[in-house]
């Protein structure tokens, strides 16, 4: 939708990667490589559930939960996606890492509130004829569990149970790595936000400006078709765009860009900060770039920054369309749905 000032990197291949459909001929290493090619916790768990269901002979449905005790449903197989995000207390908390087989038993009635039970009932996941619960553990730490529900008349052999248990043991370290990366990403965001707030606190009127621009830029980036990875880098660019003001107003964009000089995976964020005062008509700084020669992240950042300074007054931003700001992005800004009160982008 939007042209960039640099060649885009080829796709990583994650869309083409898939878990082999024939477990009899599949090598476990190839299966795990297929999961790793889809590097998100949800994708890994969805693939893991699909293969576990095949190991049980087909017909099984299931879901994966993350957390001990009151866990959250993070992936589903065969069940509606309306279950995603449901907080659920179940037997994995006391399993001690051991798989458990439950026949004709309601696993949840005693431990969950009526609204949760109603969600399970509506999805057809309340009372399965046969449930196989396999905890996901890594180095003695329980991460969650795979819950596999089998149709009536199913008889799970010891070999099938052992195969699923071994498969869960192979998948658990991948989940641990991805969850750790997610936790570190959240930590990095919190640290960056704290640093920016410390700088902004020197000028009371600017307090919260960086976070507001970052959240709006991420929404605008999504509307412009950026991938999650690209939006993450754009978010950092927007959050940190005024960090150079710690050395004063003049030249702050270049100073801010220099902060990221030694962070390779934020190189485009650095370019965005450097060029966010360029203007669509070429009269900006530092390099007088015009139109689509301005990096896309910088153009998005400039629109989000203008909108934040305007206090959400779209008319003020539209006056700058085609002169200071990319007119397509200004149009996109006008089409963004409002954010519900109290919600974050």
C-alpha positions as semicolon CSV with decimal commas, in nm:
position;residue;x (nm);y (nm);z (nm)
1;X;0,000;0,000;0,000
2;X;0,276;0,245;0,090
3;X;0,606;0,268;-0,094
4;X;0,925;0,287;0,107
5;X;1,250;0,468;0,061
6;X;1,446;0,142;0,088
7;X;1,412;-0,210;-0,049
8;X;1,207;-0,433;0,174
9;X;1,356;-0,752;0,310
10;X;1,224;-1,076;0,162
11;X;0,974;-1,261;0,381
12;X;1,121;-1,497;0,636
13;X;0,928;-1,791;0,501
14;X;0,716;-1,819;0,811
15;X;0,397;-1,812;0,608
16;X;0,507;-2,106;0,399
17;X;0,630;-2,314;0,690
18;X;0,392;-2,576;0,821
19;X;0,387;-2,884;1,036
20;X;0,402;-3,200;0,822
21;X;0,064;-3,369;0,801
22;X;0,183;-3,729;0,821
23;X;0,325;-3,810;1,164
24;X;0,418;-4,161;1,056
25;X;0,672;-4,029;0,807
26;X;0,764;-3,707;0,985
27;X;1,092;-3,666;1,160
28;X;1,056;-3,500;1,503
29;X;1,337;-3,258;1,421
30;X;1,157;-3,146;1,106
31;X;0,837;-3,099;1,303
32;X;1,010;-2,883;1,562
33;X;1,185;-2,684;1,287
34;X;0,843;-2,622;1,134
35;X;0,718;-2,485;1,464
36;X;1,024;-2,264;1,506
37;X;0,964;-2,121;1,159
38;X;0,640;-1,973;1,300
39;X;0,799;-1,783;1,589
40;X;0,513;-1,697;1,819
41;X;0,382;-1,882;2,121
42;X;0,034;-1,914;1,970
43;X;0,162;-2,055;1,641
44;X;0,389;-2,307;1,814
45;X;0,109;-2,422;2,042
46;X;-0,140;-2,452;1,755
47;X;0,104;-2,669;1,562
48;X;0,181;-2,873;1,871
49;X;-0,189;-2,937;1,935
50;X;-0,248;-3,041;1,574
51;X;0,032;-3,296;1,580
52;X;-0,068;-3,427;1,923
53;X;-0,423;-3,483;1,795
54;X;-0,286;-3,684;1,502
55;X;-0,074;-3,891;1,738
56;X;-0,395;-3,985;1,921
57;X;-0,544;-4,116;1,601
58;X;-0,750;-3,823;1,479
59;X;-1,082;-3,684;1,591
60;X;-0,933;-3,519;1,898
61;X;-0,989;-3,154;1,978
62;X;-0,782;-2,955;2,219
63;X;-0,647;-2,636;2,359
64;X;-0,325;-2,521;2,520
65;X;-0,314;-2,324;2,843
66;X;-0,027;-2,115;2,974
67;X;0,027;-2,052;3,344
68;X;-0,010;-2,249;3,664
69;X;-0,349;-2,284;3,828
70;X;-0,561;-2,009;3,675
71;X;-0,409;-2,024;3,328
72;X;-0,508;-1,860;3,001
73;X;-0,608;-2,049;2,685
74;X;-0,341;-1,953;2,432
75;X;-0,422;-2,183;2,137
76;X;-0,699;-2,410;2,014
77;X;-0,736;-2,705;1,778
78;X;-1,085;-2,802;1,664
79;X;-1,251;-2,567;1,912
80;X;-1,372;-2,214;1,825
81;X;-1,125;-1,932;1,870
82;X;-1,369;-1,765;2,108
83;X;-1,195;-1,969;2,379
84;X;-0,868;-1,779;2,330
85;X;-0,785;-1,568;2,633
86;X;-1,029;-1,745;2,866
87;X;-0,881;-1,779;3,215
88;X;-0,917;-2,135;3,333
89;X;-0,827;-2,328;3,648
90;X;-0,766;-2,698;3,594
91;X;-0,580;-3,015;3,694
92;X;-0,246;-2,916;3,538
93;X;-0,168;-2,711;3,851
94;X;-0,138;-3,020;4,070
95;X;-0,015;-3,270;3,811
96;X;0,348;-3,238;3,915
97;X;0,453;-3,262;3,550
98;X;0,274;-3,595;3,500
99;X;0,014;-3,653;3,226
100;X;-0,337;-3,740;3,344
101;X;-0,626;-3,921;3,176
102;X;-0,983;-3,824;3,270
103;X;-1,290;-4,016;3,156
104;X;-1,641;-3,868;3,169
105;X;-1,545;-3,608;3,429
106;X;-1,609;-3,235;3,441
107;X;-1,260;-3,095;3,497
108;X;-1,368;-2,741;3,577
109;X;-1,694;-2,715;3,773
110;X;-1,537;-2,682;4,117
111;X;-1,264;-2,435;4,029
112;X;-1,410;-2,185;3,782
113;X;-1,681;-1,914;3,795
114;X;-2,014;-1,956;3,612
115;X;-1,916;-1,721;3,328
116;X;-1,610;-1,933;3,247
117;X;-1,815;-2,252;3,256
118;X;-2,066;-2,090;3,021
119;X;-1,786;-2,004;2,774
120;X;-1,666;-2,366;2,783
121;X;-2,021;-2,495;2,743
122;X;-2,084;-2,271;2,446
123;X;-1,768;-2,394;2,275
124;X;-1,853;-2,760;2,340
125;X;-1,553;-2,801;2,570
126;X;-1,723;-2,852;2,907
127;X;-1,752;-3,230;2,950
128;X;-1,550;-3,433;2,703
129;X;-1,596;-3,814;2,708
130;X;-1,218;-3,854;2,745
131;X;-0,955;-3,589;2,824
132;X;-0,579;-3,630;2,818
133;X;-0,399;-3,350;3,005
134;X;-0,025;-3,325;2,940
135;X;0,164;-3,058;3,136
136;X;0,425;-2,851;2,953
137;X;0,731;-2,837;3,177
138;X;1,081;-2,706;3,124
139;X;1,360;-2,765;3,377
140;X;1,104;-2,845;3,643
141;X;0,898;-2,533;3,577
142;X;0,536;-2,581;3,472
143;X;0,452;-2,355;3,178
144;X;0,099;-2,480;3,115
145;X;-0,052;-2,784;2,948
146;X;-0,193;-2,941;2,634
147;X;-0,553;-3,055;2,692
148;X;-0,675;-3,308;2,434
149;X;-1,041;-3,410;2,428
150;X;-1,126;-3,733;2,247
151;X;-1,464;-3,841;2,106
152;X;-1,681;-4,108;2,267
153;X;-1,559;-4,462;2,212
154;X;-1,193;-4,363;2,194
155;X;-0,944;-4,588;2,370
156;X;-0,602;-4,435;2,411
157;X;-0,323;-4,689;2,399
158;X;-0,019;-4,660;2,622
159;X;0,191;-4,605;2,311
160;X;-0,026;-4,313;2,198
161;X;-0,013;-4,154;2,542
162;X;0,365;-4,197;2,556
163;X;0,404;-4,042;2,210
164;X;0,202;-3,734;2,304
165;X;0,389;-3,701;2,634
166;X;0,724;-3,716;2,454
167;X;0,602;-3,463;2,198
168;X;0,493;-3,222;2,474
169;X;0,837;-3,262;2,632
170;X;1,001;-3,162;2,304
171;X;0,773;-2,862;2,252
172;X;0,796;-2,721;2,606
173;X;1,150;-2,575;2,568
174;X;1,036;-2,388;2,254
175;X;0,744;-2,239;2,445
176;X;0,979;-2,144;2,730
177;X;1,212;-1,960;2,491
178;X;0,926;-1,772;2,324
179;X;0,766;-1,677;2,654
180;X;1,101;-1,558;2,787
181;X;1,149;-1,346;2,475
182;X;0,800;-1,197;2,520
183;X;0,875;-1,116;2,884
184;X;1,205;-0,951;2,790
185;X;1,033;-0,753;2,516
186;X;0,780;-0,621;2,767
187;X;1,062;-0,540;3,009
188;X;1,250;-0,353;2,737
189;X;0,938;-0,152;2,657
190;X;0,889;-0,064;3,023
191;X;1,252;0,044;3,062
192;X;1,237;0,256;2,746
193;X;0,912;0,417;2,862
194;X;1,063;0,495;3,202
195;X;1,367;0,661;3,043
196;X;1,149;0,872;2,816
197;X;0,924;0,975;3,104
198;X;1,231;1,080;3,304
199;X;1,336;1,308;3,017
200;X;0,982;1,438;2,964
201;X;0,940;1,517;3,334
202;X;1,189;1,802;3,289
203;X;0,921;1,972;3,080
204;X;0,585;1,905;3,242
205;X;0,378;1,977;2,930
206;X;0,560;1,697;2,745
207;X;0,491;1,426;3,004
208;X;0,334;1,126;2,830
209;X;0,391;1,268;2,480
210;X;0,631;0,992;2,370
211;X;0,397;0,712;2,473
212;X;0,099;0,882;2,306
213;X;0,290;0,921;1,979
214;X;0,417;0,561;2,001
215;X;0,070;0,413;2,049
216;X;-0,078;0,619;1,765
217;X;0,215;0,542;1,533
218;X;0,172;0,169;1,597
219;X;-0,198;0,189;1,507
220;X;-0,121;0,392;1,197
221;X;0,153;0,146;1,102
222;X;-0,090;-0,144;1,128
223;X;-0,337;0,038;0,904
224;X;-0,055;0,100;0,656
225;X;0,016;-0,273;0,638
226;X;0,329;-0,302;0,852
227;X;0,406;-0,642;1,002
228;X;0,411;-0,692;1,382
229;X;0,794;-0,685;1,376
230;X;0,791;-0,359;1,179
231;X;0,532;-0,205;1,411
232;X;0,747;-0,296;1,711
233;X;1,042;-0,105;1,565
234;X;0,817;0,186;1,469
235;X;0,685;0,194;1,827
236;X;1,040;0,238;1,960
237;X;1,113;0,509;1,704
238;X;0,803;0,701;1,808
239;X;0,861;0,654;2,180
240;X;1,222;0,773;2,159
241;X;1,184;1,042;1,893
242;X;1,236;1,331;2,136
243;X;1,498;1,165;2,354
244;X;1,767;1,386;2,199
245;X;1,610;1,686;2,372
246;X;1,803;1,583;2,680
247;X;2,086;1,775;2,508
248;X;1,861;2,063;2,406
249;X;1,621;2,140;2,122
250;X;1,864;2,217;1,835
251;X;1,960;1,906;1,643
252;X;1,767;1,679;1,879
253;X;1,655;1,446;1,598
254;X;2,013;1,360;1,505
255;X;2,110;1,326;1,871
256;X;1,816;1,093;1,927
257;X;1,910;0,883;1,625
258;X;2,264;0,852;1,759
259;X;2,128;0,688;2,075
260;X;2,029;0,390;1,860
261;X;2,345;0,383;1,650
262;X;2,478;0,071;1,823
263;X;2,145;-0,118;1,824
264;X;2,137;-0,302;1,488
265;X;1,783;-0,438;1,516
266;X;1,654;-0,080;1,565
267;X;1,846;0,068;1,272
268;X;1,527;0,170;1,092
269;X;1,398;0,326;1,413
270;X;1,714;0,536;1,415
271;X;1,652;0,647;1,056
272;X;1,293;0,736;1,145
273;X;1,405;0,955;1,436
274;X;1,671;1,125;1,223
275;X;1,422;1,211;0,948
276;X;1,099;1,279;1,134
277;X;1,138;1,655;1,075
278;X;1,166;1,612;0,698
279;X;0,867;1,753;0,510
280;X;0,667;1,601;0,227
281;X;0,743;1,908;0,010
282;X;1,119;1,877;0,068
283;X;1,160;2,185;0,289
284;X;1,241;1,995;0,608
285;X;1,559;1,884;0,780
286;X;1,822;1,749;0,813
287;X;1,855;1,636;0,448
288;X;1,571;1,805;0,264
289;X;1,416;1,475;0,160
290;X;1,080;1,492;-0,016
291;X;0,783;1,261;-0,073
292;X;0,851;0,889;-0,066
293;X;1,225;0,949;-0,039
294;X;1,151;1,009;0,330
295;X;1,165;0,674;0,517
296;X;0,816;0,532;0,571
297;X;0,864;0,502;0,948
298;X;0,962;0,871;0,959
299;X;0,652;0,971;0,761
300;X;0,427;0,773;0,996
301;X;0,605;0,918;1,299
302;X;0,561;1,271;1,164
303;X;0,184;1,223;1,125
304;X;0,146;1,066;1,470
305;X;0,359;1,342;1,624
306;X;0,152;1,614;1,458
307;X;-0,170;1,451;1,574
308;X;-0,045;1,426;1,932
309;X;0,063;1,792;1,933
310;X;-0,279;1,885;1,793
311;X;-0,452;1,708;2,078
312;X;-0,637;1,482;1,837
313;X;-0,775;1,773;1,632
314;X;-0,780;1,615;1,287
315;X;-0,843;1,945;1,108
316;X;-0,509;2,080;1,235
317;X;-0,327;1,777;1,094
318;X;-0,514;1,792;0,760
319;X;-0,390;2,147;0,703
320;X;-0,037;1,998;0,686
321;X;-0,133;1,725;0,437
322;X;0,071;1,741;0,117
323;X;0,309;2,005;0,252
324;X;0,461;1,876;0,575
325;X;0,290;1,536;0,589
326;X;0,230;1,238;0,361
327;X;-0,128;1,292;0,233
328;X;-0,204;0,918;0,215
329;X;-0,107;0,872;0,579
330;X;-0,318;1,171;0,683
331;X;-0,615;1,009;0,508
332;X;-0,538;0,685;0,689
333;X;-0,526;0,872;1,020
334;X;-0,876;1,006;0,954
335;X;-1,002;0,650;0,901
336;X;-0,865;0,507;1,226
337;X;-1,141;0,399;1,463
338;X;-1,144;0,575;1,801
339;X;-0,970;0,401;2,090
340;X;-1,211;0,306;2,371
341;X;-1,158;0,502;2,693
342;X;-0,891;0,339;2,908
343;X;-0,764;0,115;2,628
344;X;-0,410;0,114;2,491
345;X;-0,305;0,062;2,130
